[in-house]
Amino acid sequence: MQATVTWEGGKKFLGATESGHEVLMDGAPHAGGENRGPRPMEMVLLGLGGCTAFDVVHILERGRHALGECRIRLEAERAEIDPKVFTRIHMHFIVSGAGLTEKAVGRAVELSAEKYCSVARMLASTATITHDWELRSGD
């Protein structure tokens, strides 16, 4: 896997992935940025959410469960001194689907957290990562 990050002036950086996607990252105004894109640490948090969401959806679909929604709210705390790594992350999964059960959702979330999500495994070296879920009715 390869990626390129190019300085775009100010505190803006353009990230380009091997798969052909680009994302603009920017700093906070108080740090000289213009708030034109997510901060790099926000990208890390989004990467965690994307990784575990991919796992959960994949596991549920492989189990032939009808999935209507999968959303994750992530809350993180960072260290107060540099490097300001994540120290605590909580993921709240919101899942719905016709005939979906608590057992199936719980199993998918646990498998992602314990076995499949590589981003979670990396972040676990500095952060306590917790999760819970709610199963909403609906399709």
Sequence and secondary structure as in RCSB ss.txt:
>XXXX:A:sequence
MQATVTWEGGKKFLGATESGHEVLMDGAPHAGGENRGPRPMEMVLLGLGGCTAFDVVHILERGRHALGECRIRLE
AERAEIDPKVFTRIHMHFIVSGAGLTEKAVGRAVELSAEKYCSVARMLASTATITHDWELRSGD
>XXXX:A:secstr
  EEEEE STT EEEEETTS EEEE   GGGT    S  HHHHHHHHHHHHHHHHHHHHHHHTT    EEEEEEE
EEE SSSS  EEEEEEEEEEE TT  HHHHHHHHHHIIIII HHHHHHTTT EEEEEEEEES  
